[in-house]
Amino acid sequence: MNQPALSKNRNPQSRSVSFRRNEYDVTDRVNLRDPDAVFSEVSKIISDFCPGQMIEKVRSAFSNVTALYRGELNGYHACDVPYHDLQHIMDVTLASTRLIASYERRQRPGNRLGPERIMMGVILALFHDCGYIRSTREDTRQNGAEYTLTHIARGAKYLENYLPQIGLESQVALVTRLIEYTGYETPVEDIKLDDPRDKMLGYLVGSADLLAQMADRCYLEKCRERLYPEFVLGGMTTRKDDNGSEITLYQSAEELLEKTPEFYQRMVRPRLDEKFHRVAEYVADCFDGQNLYQEEIDRNLEYLELILKEKNFALLRRHLQDTPESSAFPYERIPPETP
C-alpha cells in the first residue's frame, strides 16, 4: 500500500493565515455554517474527477443532510446534539474531499479510487453522524446523544433508505460498511471489504473525521461546553469493569479536557498512523505541502498543555453560545488581562 511521507512542517509560524474565524475551516476561507459555501468548495474539488451527473447527486445529498439536521424532513427532529452538529458535518465533508482528492492525484491508474468512489466518499462524510438524529416516530429518547453507542448502525440504516432515492441503490452494501470507519462500534481490522480501494476510501474518510474535529478552531471550548454534555447523555462518563462495578471516567468537563492529550496519544495517533496507514498526510498536498489540519491540532494541544500547566481553565476565552457568526479572533489565544 502506498504511504505518503510524513509531513515534517510543524512550525506554527509557517502558515500565512493570521486570523481565523470560529466558524471557518483551516484556511479561514470556507464558512462551515453555510452548506452552500461548503458544497461550492467541494464541487470545485471533485469536478476534476467526477462528471456532472455525479456532482448533482452530491448536491442532492447536501440538500438532504442539511434539511435533516435542520429538522425540515418529515419524520425527524432537528439535530439536538451539541457537538456533532451540522457545522461538524460540513467540516468533515470538506476535509474528506480534500484528502480524497489529494490521494487520487498521487496514484497510478490501477490504484485510483475512480469517480464513483470519490462521489460516495463525499456522501459518506455527509451522513457519517446522521445516526444521532432522532426520529419523530415512536422515538422515546430525549436527546440524540443517547444514541452515541449505536449511532453508526443507525446511520447505516438511514443510508439504506436514502441512497436508492438518488439512484445509488447499488452502493448501499458498500457504504453501510464504510460508515464503520468513522466510529468505534466495529474494530477497523474487523471491517470486511474485498477491494483494497474500498478499504482506502474508509481510511481516508475515517482520517478526515479525526482531523477535522481536532483541528476545529473552537475544539477545546467545544470539548468543555458541548462534548462533555453529550457524554453525560450518552452514558460515556462511566463504564462497568469486569466485575460489574461502575467506574467513573470523567467527573467533569474539566477532567475530559485533562484527559484529552492522553486520548490523542493513545487513541487518535495510533488510529491515524496504524489503523488508517497514515493516509492523513496526503492532505498536505492541498496546501502546498503544509498540513494545516495537523498544525491546528498541534496548536490546540499545545494551548491545552498551557492551560493544564497553569491550572487555569479561564484561559479558554471563547464563549460559543454568544459568539456572532461573523466575528474574527486574533489567531493566537491571549490570556485575559488581570484587573
Buried (B, 14 or more C-beta within 10 A) or exposed (E): EEEBEEBEBEEEEEBEEEEBBBBBBBBBEBBBBBBEBBBEBBBEBBEEBBEEEBBEBBBBBBBBBBBBBEBEBEEBBBBBBBBBBBBBBBBBBBBBBBBBBBBBEEEEEEBBBEBBBBBBBBBBBBBBBBBBBBEEEEBEEEBBBBBBEBBBBBBBBBBBEBBEEBEBEEBBEBBBBBBBBBBEBBEBEEBEBEEEBBBBBBBBBBBBBBBBBBBBBBBBBBBBBBBBBBBBBBEBBEEEEEEEEEEEEBEEBBBBBBBBEEEBEEEBEEBBBEBBBBBBBBBBBBBEEBBBBBBBBBBBBEBBEEBBEEEEBEBBEBEEEEBEEEEEBEBEBEEEEEE
